[in-house]
Amino acid sequence: MIQADRHDPTTRAWVAEAIRRVEADANRSCDTHLHVFPLPQRWGIDLYLKDESVHPTGSLKHRLARSLFLYGLANGWIGPATTVIEASSGSTAVSEAYFARMLDLPFVAVMPASTSPEKIALIEFYGGKCRLVDDPSAIYEESRRLAEETGGHFMDQFTYAERATDWRGNNNIAESIYQQMTLERHPEPSWIVVGAGTGGTSATIGRYIRYRRHATRLAVVDPEGSAFYPSWVTGDPAPARGSRIEGIGRPRVEPSFLPTVIDRMIQVPDAESIAAMRWVHEVTGRHVGGSTGTNVAAAARLIQEMRAHGRQGSVVTLICDGGDRYHHTYGDDSWLASQDIDITAPLAALRAFPTS
């Protein structure tokens, strides 16, 4: 879309209608559920799982995609004929394909070739096209190249995630958590635990905690192979090999990652993440994805520490997406064997956790 089109009355009318449609989706979606994870009452510690898998596109990234579309529309970057392009490990692209279809816009997702086939199928279901690359670090440059080639817009979630979301409120995920906790026995969480993919969720929650003057501490979890945790510990933003846990962990420290709003980072081995994913299903009956397993594994560690120090309180973490997207990977024992991932010991430890 050329610059002059942005001020054309027809284009402005299209943008206004597009924003109405995206906002209407938010109005229909309402809010996500906050589930109590069963723990012994005598501990005086409560664990809650905020279920972001109930969004229309099935993941936490629905919030981000909505914000990115509104940001692009309001900035004049997206118009009635814009090809929308995103670099993604899967879930963000699924959600953006949904919004692109809503606005009748072409959408292309540039993703690592290792992305689960279930996510690829969902993107294509919503009318998007997938461009798979062998090197995960090449998704950014390929996305920019495609945007230039098509005259489209590269959404660039890894840069804009932290600025596209209104961190002061507007029913963002942080405000929603605190509102839903008001009638619980420990209404102000001791810890909120989230993963880092773009860094947008941790930036939103960390800023909100400080802005509203809460005593809650923010723990950000990171899978093995990701650049976030070592950078947070050492201050060195050196690249890493990347993560096998889709949706979180990155081979580089992304621009939206704000270490200054984080109180603690916890690195979780992949075997523990996948064990916790399966344990959540055993305990709650809910099928969840690998990144949820990472969250819950870290939450269990924090709860063990609270008990060791005689502290009571609440811990809140997220169900990022459903386990149906990972039947051919984390849910498949043969895939785990091919990746040399043995979940036997961490799964046994988690099963024993509520009785310890």
C-alpha positions in Angstrom: 0.0 0.0 0.0 1.5 3.3 -1.1 1.8 6.2 1.4 -1.0 8.3 -0.3 -3.5 5.5 0.2 -3.3 5.8 4.0 -5.1 9.2 3.8 -7.7 8.2 1.2 -11.2 8.3 2.6 -12.0 4.9 1.3 -8.9 3.4 3.0 -9.7 5.2 6.3 -13.2 3.8 6.1 -11.8 0.3 5.5 -9.4 0.6 8.5 -12.3 1.8 10.7 -14.3 -1.2 9.8 -11.3 -3.5 10.2 -10.7 -2.2 13.8 -14.4 -2.7 14.6 -14.2 -6.3 13.5 -11.1 -7.0 15.5 -12.6 -5.3 18.6 -15.8 -7.2 18.1 -13.8 -10.5 18.3 -12.4 -9.3 21.7 -15.9 -8.5 22.9 -17.2 -11.9 21.9 -14.3 -13.8 23.4 -14.8 -12.1 26.8 -12.3 -13.5 29.3 -10.5 -16.8 29.9 -11.0 -19.2 32.8 -8.9 -19.4 35.9 -8.7 -23.0 37.1 -7.7 -24.2 40.6 -5.0 -26.9 40.4 -5.6 -29.4 43.2 -3.0 -29.2 46.0 -3.3 -30.3 49.6 -5.4 -27.8 51.6 -3.1 -28.0 54.6 -0.2 -26.4 52.6 -1.9 -23.1 52.6 -0.7 -22.6 49.0 -2.9 -22.4 46.0 -2.0 -22.9 42.3 -4.1 -21.4 39.5 -3.9 -22.1 35.8 -5.2 -19.3 33.6 -6.6 -21.1 30.5 -5.6 -19.2 27.4 -6.3 -22.2 25.3 -10.0 -21.2 25.2 -9.4 -18.3 22.9 -11.0 -18.7 19.4 -7.6 -19.8 17.9 -6.7 -21.9 21.0 -3.7 -20.2 22.5 -2.3 -17.3 24.5 -1.1 -15.8 21.2 -4.7 -14.9 20.2 -4.3 -11.8 22.5 -0.9 -10.9 20.9 -2.2 -11.3 17.4 -5.2 -9.1 18.1 -3.0 -6.4 19.6 -0.5 -6.6 16.7 -3.3 -6.2 14.1 -4.8 -3.2 16.0 -1.3 -1.7 16.2 -0.7 -2.2 12.5 -4.1 -0.8 11.6 -3.8 2.2 13.9 -0.3 3.0 12.6 -1.4 2.9 9.0 0.8 -0.2 8.2 -2.1 -2.5 7.2 -4.6 -1.5 4.5 -7.2 -3.2 2.4 -4.7 -5.0 0.1 -1.8 -5.6 2.5 -0.1 -9.0 2.5 0.6 -9.7 6.2 3.8 -11.7 7.0 5.0 -13.0 10.3 8.0 -14.9 11.6 6.6 -17.4 14.0 7.2 -20.8 15.7 3.5 -21.6 15.1 0.8 -20.3 17.5 1.2 -16.6 16.7 0.9 -17.4 13.0 -2.3 -19.5 13.7 -3.9 -16.5 15.4 -2.7 -14.0 12.9 -4.0 -16.2 10.0 -7.4 -16.1 11.8 -7.4 -12.3 11.9 -6.1 -11.9 8.3 -9.0 -14.1 7.1 -11.4 -12.0 9.1 -10.2 -8.9 7.2 -9.9 -10.8 3.9 -6.1 -10.2 3.7 -3.4 -12.6 2.4 -1.2 -14.0 5.1 2.2 -15.8 5.0 3.9 -17.4 8.0 7.6 -17.9 7.9 8.4 -20.7 10.4 11.1 -23.3 11.3 10.8 -26.5 9.4 10.4 -28.3 12.8 7.1 -26.6 13.5 4.4 -29.2 14.4 2.3 -30.4 11.5 -0.8 -29.6 13.5 0.1 -25.9 13.7 0.8 -25.8 9.9 -2.5 -27.4 9.2 -4.3 -24.8 11.4 -2.6 -21.9 9.6 -3.7 -23.4 6.3 -7.2 -23.9 7.6 -7.5 -20.2 8.3 -6.3 -19.5 4.7 -2.7 -18.7 5.4 0.4 -19.9 3.6 3.5 -21.4 5.3 7.1 -20.8 4.3 9.3 -23.3 6.1 13.0 -22.6 6.6 15.6 -25.1 7.9 17.5 -22.5 10.0 15.2 -21.0 12.7 17.4 -17.9 12.9 16.6 -17.2 9.2 12.9 -16.6 9.7 13.4 -12.9 10.4 15.4 -12.1 7.2 13.1 -14.2 5.1 10.1 -12.4 6.5 11.6 -9.0 5.7 12.4 -10.2 2.2 8.9 -11.4 1.5 7.5 -8.1 2.8 9.6 -6.2 0.4 8.8 -8.6 -2.5 5.1 -8.4 -2.0 4.8 -4.8 -0.8 3.3 -6.2 2.4 3.7 -5.7 6.1 6.1 -7.8 8.3 4.3 -7.8 11.7 7.5 -8.6 13.6 6.0 -9.9 16.8 9.5 -10.2 18.4 10.0 -6.4 18.1 6.5 -5.1 18.7 5.0 -7.5 21.2 5.9 -5.4 24.2 4.6 -2.1 22.8 1.4 -3.3 21.0 -0.3 -4.3 24.3 -1.7 -1.8 26.7 0.2 -2.8 29.8 -1.7 -0.4 32.1 -5.0 -2.3 31.8 -7.7 -2.4 29.2 -8.5 -6.0 30.4 -5.0 -7.2 29.4 -3.9 -10.5 30.8 -2.4 -9.0 34.0 -5.5 -7.0 34.9 -7.6 -10.1 34.2 -5.6 -12.2 36.5 -5.9 -9.8 39.4 -9.6 -9.3 38.9 -10.2 -13.0 38.9 -8.2 -13.5 42.0 -10.1 -11.0 44.1 -12.3 -13.5 46.0 -9.6 -16.2 46.5 -8.0 -16.7 50.0 -4.7 -15.3 48.8 -5.9 -12.7 46.3 -2.5 -11.1 45.6 -0.3 -13.8 44.0 3.0 -14.4 45.6 4.3 -15.4 42.1 3.1 -15.2 38.6 4.9 -17.6 36.3 5.1 -17.2 32.5 7.3 -18.3 29.7 9.3 -16.0 27.3 8.7 -16.3 23.6 8.5 -12.8 22.3 8.8 -11.4 25.8 5.5 -9.6 25.4 3.6 -11.4 28.1 6.3 -11.0 30.7 6.7 -7.3 29.8 3.0 -6.7 30.1 2.6 -8.5 33.4 5.9 -7.1 34.9 5.0 -3.6 34.1 1.4 -4.0 35.4 2.7 -5.4 38.7 4.8 -2.3 39.2 2.3 0.2 37.9 -0.4 -1.2 40.3 2.2 -1.4 43.1 1.6 -5.1 43.8 4.0 -7.1 45.9 3.8 -10.1 43.5 7.0 -11.3 42.0 7.3 -12.3 38.3 9.1 -15.6 37.4 9.9 -16.2 33.8 10.6 -19.7 32.7 12.9 -20.7 29.8 13.5 -24.1 28.2 16.9 -25.5 27.6 18.7 -24.2 24.5 17.1 -20.8 24.7 19.1 -17.5 24.8 16.9 -15.7 27.4 18.0 -17.4 30.6 21.8 -17.2 30.0 21.5 -13.6 28.9 19.5 -12.8 32.1 22.1 -14.4 34.3 25.3 -13.1 32.6 24.1 -10.0 30.7 25.6 -11.4 27.5 23.0 -11.6 24.7 24.9 -14.4 22.9 22.9 -16.5 20.4 21.9 -20.1 21.4 20.7 -23.1 19.5 17.0 -22.5 20.2 14.4 -24.5 21.9 12.5 -27.7 21.3 9.5 -26.4 23.3 7.4 -24.6 20.8 6.2 -21.1 21.6 8.8 -20.2 24.2 12.6 -19.9 24.1 14.5 -18.3 21.3 17.9 -18.7 19.6 18.4 -15.0 20.2 17.3 -12.4 22.8 14.4 -10.7 21.2 13.8 -6.9 21.3 10.5 -7.3 23.2 12.2 -9.2 26.1 12.5 -6.8 29.1 14.8 -8.3 31.8 14.3 -5.3 34.1 10.7 -6.2 34.9 11.6 -9.8 35.8 12.3 -10.9 39.4 13.6 -14.4 38.7 14.3 -16.7 35.7 14.1 -20.4 35.9 15.5 -22.8 33.3 13.6 -26.0 32.8 14.9 -29.1 31.0 12.8 -30.3 28.1 12.2 -33.7 29.8 10.7 -31.9 32.9 8.5 -29.6 30.6 7.0 -32.6 28.8 6.6 -34.6 32.0 4.7 -31.7 33.5 2.6 -31.4 30.4 1.5 -35.0 30.8 1.1 -34.7 34.6 -1.3 -31.8 34.2 -3.5 -34.0 32.0 -3.3 -36.8 34.6 -4.4 -34.5 37.5 -6.9 -32.2 35.7 -8.0 -34.1 32.6 -6.9 -31.1 30.5 -4.6 -31.7 27.5 -2.0 -28.9 27.5 1.0 -28.1 25.4 4.7 -28.2 26.2 5.1 -24.6 27.2 2.3 -25.1 29.8 4.4 -28.0 31.1 7.4 -25.6 31.4 5.2 -23.2 33.4 3.8 -25.8 35.7 7.2 -27.4 36.3 8.6 -24.1 37.5 5.5 -23.3 39.5 6.0 -26.6 41.4 9.6 -25.7 42.2 8.4 -22.3 43.6 5.8 -24.0 45.7 8.3 -26.4 47.1 10.5 -23.4 48.1 7.5 -21.7 49.7 6.8 -24.8 51.7 10.4 -25.1 52.8 10.4 -21.6 54.1 7.0 -21.9 55.8 5.3 -19.5 53.5 1.7 -19.5 52.3 0.2 -17.8 49.3 -0.9 -18.2 45.7 0.9 -18.9 42.5 -0.6 -18.2 39.1 0.6 -19.5 35.7 -0.8 -20.0 32.2 -2.2 -22.8 30.1 -0.7 -21.4 26.8 -2.4 -23.8 24.4 -3.9 -27.3 24.1 -2.0 -30.5 23.8 -3.9 -31.5 20.6 -1.3 -29.4 18.6 1.5 -31.8 19.7 0.2 -35.3 19.2 3.0 -36.1 16.8 5.8 -34.6 19.0 5.5 -34.2 22.8 2.6 -36.7 23.0 4.4 -39.4 21.0 6.8 -41.6 22.9 8.6 -42.6 19.7 9.3 -38.9 19.0 10.7 -38.4 22.5 13.0 -41.4 22.0 14.2 -39.9 18.7 15.0 -36.7 20.5 16.7 -38.6 23.4 14.2 -37.2 25.9 13.5 -39.5 28.9 10.6 -38.2 31.0 10.5 -41.2 33.5 12.3 -39.5 36.4 10.7 -36.0 36.2 7.2 -37.5 35.8 7.7 -39.7 38.8 8.9 -36.7 40.8 5.8 -34.7 39.8 3.4 -37.5 40.6 5.0 -37.6 44.1 4.9 -33.8 44.5 1.3 -33.5 46.1 2.1 -36.2 48.6 5.5 -34.9 49.7 
